[in-house]
């Protein structure tokens, strides 16, 4: 069964399991992932609602006004 066919059956897809033989990341990315894991393990997390609000604020600050 291919990926598309499996999408109709959510029990068959595990988003946390890679279908790639090997995933390579650079040292900086690996370190960032490790820091994230350590933060989560230590309870330094925010709610989904807070994350959405932060993203909204970041995007609002970085977007330029539409000038015609």
C-alpha positions in Angstrom: 0.0 0.0 0.0 1.4 3.4 -1.0 1.4 6.5 1.2 -1.6 8.1 -0.5 -3.7 5.0 -0.1 -2.7 4.7 3.6 -3.9 8.3 4.3 -7.5 7.0 4.4 -6.6 4.8 7.3 -5.1 6.9 10.1 -4.1 3.9 12.1 -1.6 2.9 9.4 0.4 6.2 9.5 2.7 7.1 12.4 4.0 10.6 12.0 6.8 9.9 14.5 8.3 7.1 12.4 10.4 8.0 9.5 10.0 6.0 6.3 13.5 7.1 5.3 16.4 4.7 5.8 18.4 7.4 7.5 17.9 11.0 8.4 20.9 13.3 8.6 21.0 16.6 10.4 23.8 19.0 10.9 25.4 19.5 14.4 23.5 22.8 15.0 20.1 21.3 14.2 20.9 18.2 16.3 21.9 20.5 19.2 18.6 22.5 18.8 16.6 19.3 18.8 18.4 18.1 22.0 17.7 21.4 23.8 14.1 21.2 22.8 13.8 17.7 24.2 15.6 18.8 27.4 13.3 21.8 27.8 10.2 19.6 27.3 11.5 17.0 29.8 12.0 19.8 32.3 8.5 21.1 31.8 9.5 24.3 30.0 6.6 24.2 27.6 3.7 26.5 26.5 0.2 25.8 25.5 -0.9 25.5 21.9 -3.0 28.7 22.4 0.1 30.6 23.6 2.2 29.2 20.7 -0.4 30.4 18.2 -0.5 33.9 19.8 3.3 34.2 19.7 3.3 33.1 16.1 0.7 35.7 15.3 2.8 38.4 17.1 6.0 37.4 15.3 4.3 37.4 11.9 2.6 40.7 12.6 6.0 42.3 13.5 7.8 40.9 10.5 5.2 41.6 7.8 5.5 44.8 5.9 2.4 47.0 5.3 0.8 46.6 1.9 1.7 49.9 0.2 0.2 50.6 -3.2 
